Amino acid sequence: MKILITGAAGFIGSLLVDLLRHDHDVRAIDNFSTGDVRQVGDVTVEEMDVAEPEHAAEMVRGQDVVVHLAGYTGIPVCENDPEGAARNILVATKHLTDAAVKAGVQQVLYPSTFAVYGIPPHHITEETPRAPIGMYGNLRAGAEYVLLAAQKLDGLPVVIFRQSNIYGRSIAKKRSLLNILVEQVLKREPITMYGSGEQVRNFLHVRDTANAFKLAIEQRATGLYNLGGTETISVRSIIQTVNDAAETTLGYTVPVEQKPDRGAAGREVELTDFHFDISKVQGALGFEPTLTVRDAVEELLKREASVA
Ligand SMILES: NC(=O)c1ccc[n+]([C@@H]2O[C@H](COP(=O)([O-])OP(=O)(O)OC[C@H]3O[C@@H](n4cnc5c(N)ncnc54)[C@H](O)[C@@H]3O)[C@@H](O)[C@H]2O)c1
């Protein structure tokens, strides 16, 4: 199949290019605003901007499948640069969707976020209403509506994954919570814990994430799915896991320094307990997370220690 991957220089995109390039004809594009991977095996990442309508039209021409990973990622950047966020998330998705409809693309896959639920109830399913509270969640919810409208009105087959926190080792580097903790340990600096540490997150490994996209493409799926892991753990226990792994892998631990919450710009909703229900994607696609946070921390520690 001919598969276009936007955001291919980024954390999930670069890994997905690598996963699909052996069995498919992959076209990879990115504007390199944050991503920096220029080459994945035999695939060169082309410099193009999805938010430019003529670029969007050119990149989808002749493609069977589009995986639209390009965009601003996370709450802080969207709060600090709302215009850029609107352009790179909502406007980009609008142009790509219009181009995909015109080009007769057979499937568009989109990574939304569980931030579209805002402050959700304890049990989060796909039926939980959207109630985003920040720019990031609002723009992703808007992008979902753009795609779902094209599905309804133009028959564009769409897959939307509402992703939790993606972590782990990819080709592109990512400054996610875990990677920052690992960096602090390797520098033998104290680990910083913002807020109470009781806030919980649901984690999905980047390799499992890329695999979910592969499954959905190969099964020609459509639909909207929560995509997360089976581990929902507090920041305090993640820090403990990092220190335990450091003791096993490096033979030392570092102290933990507690600091107050960093303030409004970039703050995520701090939930102390929730169940991110992934039974729909498990049932429909046969998706199962395979990697644990502990595995990933050990892998990151070993890899970073060997390149330091
Ligand atoms: N990583 C997570 O925890 C997570 C969670 C939920 C949703 N998502 C979404 O999944 C997608 C991929 O996530 P990621 O972690 O790989 O992000 P990333 O920031 O590493 O990659 C996004 C890529 O998009 C590129 N880009 C931005 N605007 C562009 C444009 N207008 N045209 C072309 N390229 C553009 C960037 O240069 C970057 O390489 C993102 O859209 C993100 O919002 C990620």
The ligand as an SDF file (V2000), in Angstrom:
LIG
                    3D

 44 48  0  0  0  0  0  0  0  0999 V2000
    3.3690   11.7520   22.4570 N   0  0  0  0  0  0  0  0  0  0  0  0
    2.2280   11.7350   23.1500 C   0  0  0  0  0  0  0  0  0  0  0  0
    2.2100   11.4790   24.3670 O   0  0  0  0  0  0  0  0  0  0  0  0
    0.9180   12.0170   22.4310 C   0  0  0  0  0  0  0  0  0  0  0  0
   -0.2850   11.8180   23.1130 C   0  0  0  0  0  0  0  0  0  0  0  0
   -1.4920   12.1010   22.4530 C   0  0  0  0  0  0  0  0  0  0  0  0
   -1.4700   12.5550   21.1340 C   0  0  0  0  0  0  0  0  0  0  0  0
   -0.2870   12.7390   20.4940 N   0  0  0  0  0  0  0  0  0  0  0  0
   -0.3010   13.2220   19.1020 C   0  0  0  0  0  0  0  0  0  0  0  0
    0.3420   12.2900   18.2450 O   0  0  0  0  0  0  0  0  0  0  0  0
    1.0500   13.0040   17.2020 C   0  0  0  0  0  0  0  0  0  0  0  0
    2.4860   12.5500   17.1580 C   0  0  0  0  0  0  0  0  0  0  0  0
    3.0330   12.7230   18.4610 O   0  0  0  0  0  0  0  0  0  0  0  0
    4.5920   12.7850   18.6940 P   0  0  0  0  0  0  0  0  0  0  0  0
    4.8080   12.5340   20.1390 O   0  0  0  0  0  0  0  0  0  0  0  0
    5.2820   11.9740   17.6690 O   0  0  0  0  0  0  0  0  0  0  0  0
    4.8520   14.3330   18.4120 O   0  0  0  0  0  0  0  0  0  0  0  0
    6.1730   15.0550   17.8720 P   0  0  0  0  0  0  0  0  0  0  0  0
    6.0500   16.4810   18.3150 O   0  0  0  0  0  0  0  0  0  0  0  0
    7.3970   14.3040   18.2040 O   0  0  0  0  0  0  0  0  0  0  0  0
    5.9560   14.9850   16.2950 O   0  0  0  0  0  0  0  0  0  0  0  0
    5.1180   15.8440   15.5860 C   0  0  0  0  0  0  0  0  0  0  0  0
    5.8290   16.2030   14.2850 C   0  0  0  0  0  0  0  0  0  0  0  0
    4.9790   17.0420   13.5030 O   0  0  0  0  0  0  0  0  0  0  0  0
    5.8080   17.9900   12.8170 C   0  0  0  0  0  0  0  0  0  0  0  0
    4.9420   19.1070   12.4190 N   0  0  0  0  0  0  0  0  0  0  0  0
    4.3230   20.0210   13.2000 C   0  0  0  0  0  0  0  0  0  0  0  0
    3.5750   20.8510   12.4490 N   0  0  0  0  0  0  0  0  0  0  0  0
    3.7080   20.4420   11.1620 C   0  0  0  0  0  0  0  0  0  0  0  0
    3.1830   20.8920    9.9190 C   0  0  0  0  0  0  0  0  0  0  0  0
    2.3790   21.9640    9.8560 N   0  0  0  0  0  0  0  0  0  0  0  0
    3.5450   20.2510    8.7850 N   0  0  0  0  0  0  0  0  0  0  0  0
    4.3940   19.1680    8.8360 C   0  0  0  0  0  0  0  0  0  0  0  0
    4.9140   18.6960    9.9740 N   0  0  0  0  0  0  0  0  0  0  0  0
    4.5790   19.3270   11.1320 C   0  0  0  0  0  0  0  0  0  0  0  0
    6.8870   18.3390   13.8340 C   0  0  0  0  0  0  0  0  0  0  0  0
    8.0480   18.8700   13.2530 O   0  0  0  0  0  0  0  0  0  0  0  0
    7.1340   16.9810   14.4970 C   0  0  0  0  0  0  0  0  0  0  0  0
    8.1760   16.2700   13.8600 O   0  0  0  0  0  0  0  0  0  0  0  0
    0.9480   14.4840   17.5190 C   0  0  0  0  0  0  0  0  0  0  0  0
    0.0060   15.0440   16.6690 O   0  0  0  0  0  0  0  0  0  0  0  0
    0.5110   14.4960   18.9680 C   0  0  0  0  0  0  0  0  0  0  0  0
   -0.2290   15.6480   19.3260 O   0  0  0  0  0  0  0  0  0  0  0  0
    0.9040   12.4630   21.1040 C   0  0  0  0  0  0  0  0  0  0  0  0
  1  2  1  0
  2  3  2  0
  2  4  1  0
  4  5  1  0
  4 44  2  0
  5  6  2  0
  6  7  1  0
  7  8  2  0
  8  9  1  0
  8 44  1  0
  9 10  1  0
  9 42  1  0
 10 11  1  0
 11 12  1  0
 11 40  1  0
 12 13  1  0
 13 14  1  0
 14 15  2  0
 14 16  1  0
 14 17  1  0
 17 18  1  0
 18 19  2  0
 18 20  1  0
 18 21  1  0
 21 22  1  0
 22 23  1  0
 23 24  1  0
 23 38  1  0
 24 25  1  0
 25 26  1  0
 25 36  1  0
 26 27  1  0
 26 35  1  0
 27 28  2  0
 28 29  1  0
 29 30  1  0
 29 35  2  0
 30 31  1  0
 30 32  2  0
 32 33  1  0
 33 34  2  0
 34 35  1  0
 36 37  1  0
 36 38  1  0
 38 39  1  0
 40 41  1  0
 40 42  1  0
 42 43  1  0
M  CHG  2   8   1  16  -1
M  END
$$$$
